[in-house]
């Protein structure tokens, strides 16, 4: 059993948008927040602090957290954006738990929303969003082409192939086709031939190995002390967390020669991520390890990141994460169900809210209220891994239905 929890999530709300049901990031955030407040059984004037990830791509106003509380007519003692790329959103729960433990807050609201493709030219914007303006942008680097460099190195070092990555896409799509809001659900299940015949986006990554933009999503969580749960149902406990950030641009990563994080391996490399250090912290805090985890919700925006993240989390030795997919362990009926809403590969990335989508899915699975497929046995412990940037930042959150 896990150690004493450090915080409790007592309220969760989610919201969704599509081309036929357009909602902007603020509408999604408000809808999710009112859902979370109702779920927690509290009023908005009981919220002491609000934390978001960085401002949505579909609403680039700075101080977005402040704009949100203004829109809600909800003064708080502090609001802020936690901006380790997408990983900051996952870490907002860590900041909330620290505030609560220090006696500075009773209820903290963590939220995120986005609807990128519904309101902006996501392709044009994405081309330079995570590229170094001096040494990458002039060469036309795109997000897929930068991640493809890491994939090429991973292939070279460990003998991974395109056929191996097809197994990742197939496993995620089998979950995704069963989720009502998954962006790729309409395409049905896929096989290796389908994946390997899809066109290259950036060699060696083919279309089915890349995530797509989703419509729009919003999620909100009410966090409090484990001692403040009362007789509520559906409480999800936070048992451990960790985070790390190592660089900004991929070029900077290749110039990284020394690190205080041993999990990054021998430097320089493109086959280890900050998630390894985040996992070390989370396991150490919780007393849990990989063998205690029933389910995973990962940040797999490109197929090679699935095995790399599994390795960094300690589920396989470096270079052997693909075995977990090959053996069907992540799939429906497997002993390690992973990305049960389809993950970023099949559920899609509505924007910066994709890390919240993983948290929402984890909580729904723990509560037994999944919108899509669920394993035969409800999980008791779920690991949520958040990521952001060009392998830049990682966060890990260990959640459980047991106190």
N, C-alpha and C positions, 0 to 999 in steps of 0.2 A: 504493500500500500504506500502511497505517496506521503511525504512529510506534511506537517501542518501547513495549510495554504497561507499565502501571503495576501490574498485579496479574493473577492467574490464578485462575479458578474451576475446581477440580479435582474437585469432588463436588457432585452435585445429587440431591435426593430430593423426591418429591411425594406427596401423599396426598389422598384425596377421601372425602366423606361425602354421604349423601342421606337422605331420609326413611325409606327402607327399610334404610339402613346407617348408622345414627347414630354419629357420633364427635364428642366435644367438642373444643374448640381444643387442649387439652393432648394428647389422643390423636393428633390430626392432626400436631401439632408433633413429638411423639416419633417417630411413624412416618416422617415426612419426614426427621428428623435421622438416624435409623439408616440410612435409605436413602442419605443424602448421605455419611455416614461410610464405608459399604461401598463406595460409588462412588469415593470418594477413596482407599480402601485404608489408612485410618488408624483409630486407636482414639479413643474419646471423651476419654481422659485426655491426648491430644495437643492438644486444643483449648485455646488460650490465652485467647481472649476470645469473648464472645457478644453480638451486637447483634440486637435485634428492632425492629419498628415499635412503635407504641403498643399498649396492651393490647387484646386482641380485644373486640369488642362483646359477644360471647357469654361473656366471662369478664373482668369489669371489675375484677378485683383489681389494685391498684396494685403497682408493682415486678414486673410480670409476667415480665420477663427473669430476675429473681432467683428467682422461683417456679419458672420452667422449669429453671434449672440445679440447683435444690434437688431437684426431681422426678427429674432425670436423675442425681443423685449425681455431679455434674460440676463441681467447684470450678475457677474460672478467675481470671485476674488482674483482669479487669474484665468486667462485663456492664451493659448499659444499653438503654433504649428510645430510639430516635431518632424524635422525634415531630413532624415538620412535617406533621401530618395523615398521609395515606397516603404522601406524597412522602418522608417520612423513611425508610421501608423501603428504597426505591431508594437513598437516600443512605447507608444502612448499609454498602453495599459500598465507598463512598468512604472512610468512616471506617476500615474494615478495611484498605484499601490503604495508608492513611496510617500506621496502626500498624505494618504489616508493613515499610514503607519505613524507618520510624524504628528498626527492629530490636527492637521491643517485643513482637512476636508472630510465630510461624511459621505457625500455622493459626488462622483466625478463622471462626466460624460465624455466618452471617446467616440469620435465619428469621422466618417469620410464619405464622399460621394463624387461622382464624375459621370459625364456622358459625352466623351470626346467626339466620337464620330457623328453625333447628332447635331453638333454646333460648330465644329471647326474642321478645317482641312487637315485631317490627322496625318496624312501621308506627307504633306509639305512640311508640317510642323515637326514631325518625328525625325526628319532627315538630319537636323542639326541639334536636336534636343539634348543629346548626350555625347556630342563630339567635341573634341578640343578645337577651339576656333583657330588656333595657330597651326597645328601640325596634323589635324585630321580633317576638318571641314574643307580645306583647299583641295583635298583629294576625293571629295565626294562621298565620304564615309556615311553610311546609314547604320541604324541600330542593328538590323540583321547582319550587315557585313562585318561589323565589329564583333558581334557574338560568333560569327562564323570563324573568325580567327582563333577564338578559344576552342571551337569545335575541331578545327584542323589540328591544333596542338594536342588535343585530347586523343584524337584518332592516332596521331603519330606516336604518342608515348605508350598507349595501351592497346593498340590494335583494334579499336572500336571501328565499326563500319556503318554505312548508311542503313543497311538492313537491320542492324541493332537498334538504331534510333527509330525505325519504323515500329518496333515493339512498344516504345514509349507512346507514340501517337495513337496506336491501336488501343492500348489499355485506357488512355484518357478518354478517347472517343466513346468507348463502350459505357463509361459512366455518363458522359455528356449527353448522349442521345436520350437519356432517361430524365434529364432535367428540363423543366419547362422554360427556363431562361437562358440555356446554353446557346451561344451564338452559332455553333456548328451542328447543333442537334438535327437540323433539317436535312443534313447530308446522310444521315443514317450511319450504321456501323461501317467500318473500313477494314481492308486487309492489307497485307504487305505489298501486294501488286499495286493497289490504289495509291499507297504512300509513295512508293518508289517510282511511279510513273508521273507523279505530279511535278510541275516545273520547278527548277531551282529558283530560289529567292536570292540566296548568296551561298555559293558552294562551300560546304557540302550540305547545306540546309535546304530542303525542298519545302514546298508550300505547306504540306501536312505536318511538317516538323516545326512550324512557326505558329505562334498564337495569332489570333485575329482581334480586331477591335470588337467589343461587344456593344450593346446599345447603351444603357445607363444603369448604374446601381448606386444605392446608398445604404449605409449601415450605421447603426448607433448602439453603443453599449453603456449601461449604467454600472459603474464599479463602486464597491463599498467594502467595508471591513467584513471578514468572515464572521465576526461577532455580531454583525448587524443584519444577519440574514433573516432571523425570525423563523416563521413557519412557512416561508415561501416555497413554492414548487419550482423545479426547473433551474435551480441555482447551479452555476458552473464556477468551479474554483480554480484560481490561478496558483499553481504550485511552484513555478519557477520561470525565469526569463533570462535572456541574455542578448547582447547586441555588440556589434563591432563594425567599424568603418575604416577602410584602408586607403582609399584614393578617390579620385573623381573620374578621370578619363582613362581609357584602356592604355594609352601611351604611358600615362603616369604609373600604371600598375607594372609595366615592363621595366620601369626605372626603379622599382621598389627592390632594394637589395637587403634590407634589414627590417625586422619586425619583432615586436614584443609578443606576438601570437605564434606559438609553436605549431598550431594547427594549419598554418599557411604553407607549411612544407619548405623545401629548399627554394630560395628565391634567386632569380625571378622565375615565375611560372604563371600559367593561365589555367591551371587545372585544380586549384584549391580556392576556396572563397572564404570570406569573413564569417560565413555561417558556421564554420568549424569552431571558431572562438565563441560565437554566440551559444552554440550547443554546449560547449564545455561549461560555460557559466550557468546555463539553465539546468543541466544535469546536476551540477554541484549544489545549487540552491535547493533543488527539489528532492535529492536523494534518488531520483529515477535515472534509468538508463534506457538504451534502445530496446532491451528485452521487455520493458514495462509498458511500451507504447502499443496501443491497439489500432491506431489510425493516424495517417499523416495528411496534412494539407500543405502543399509545397508551392513555391514560386517558380514554376517551370514555364518560362516564356518561350524557350526553344528546347527541342527535345533532348539535346545533350546535357542540359542543365538538370534533368531528372536524375540520372545516375551520379552526376557530380555532387549534387546536393545530398543524395542518400549516403554517399561516401563521407562527405563532410559531417553529416549527422551521426556517423558511427554505425550505420547499418551494413556497411560493406567496406572492405579494404579498397584503397585507391585503385581504380581501374576495374573494379568488380561490381560496381553499382548496377550495371546493366543486367547482371545475373538475376537480380530481383525482379526485373521486368520480364526477362526471358522465361522465368519459372512461373509466371502468372501470379506472383504474390501480391501485386498491387491491384489486381483486377477484381471484378465482382466474383465473390467466392474465394478470393485469396485470403491469406492469413494476415496481410498487411495492407488493407484497403487504403488507397492513396488518391487524393484529388477526386473526391466522390461527387463533386458537381461537374466534373470534366476538367477541372483545373484551368489554368490560364490557357493551355493549348486548345481546349474545346469549349469551355465556358466562355472564354474570351477575356480580354482586358478592356473594360469600359474606360480605362484611364487610370488615374492614380488611386482609384477605389479598389483595385484588384486585390490588394492585401486585406482590405476589409471583407471582400467576398470570401476569402479563405477563412477568416474568423467567424463569419456568419454561418458558413457551412459546418465548421467544427462544432459550434454551439447547437445548431439544429440536429446534427448527428448525435451529440451527447444527450440531447433532450428527447430524441426519438421523434422529431418533427421534420425530417428531411423532406424537401420539396421534390427531390428526385429519388434515385435508388439508395438503399441502405443495406449494409451487411446483415446477415441473418441474426447475428448477435450484436446488440447495441454496444458501441465502444464505451469504455469507462475512462480512458485516458487518450487524449488527442494531442499531437504535437503540431503546432502551426509554425511554419517557417516563412518569414518575410524577407524580401530582397529588393534591391533597387540599384539603378545605375549599371555601369559596365562591370559587373562582378564586384561592385564597389562596397555595398553595405549588406549586412545580414542581421536578422533578428530571429529569435526562437522563443516561443511561448508554449508552456506546458499546461494544458487545461484538463480538468477532470470533473466528473459528476459526483465524486466522492470527497467528503471533507476529511 
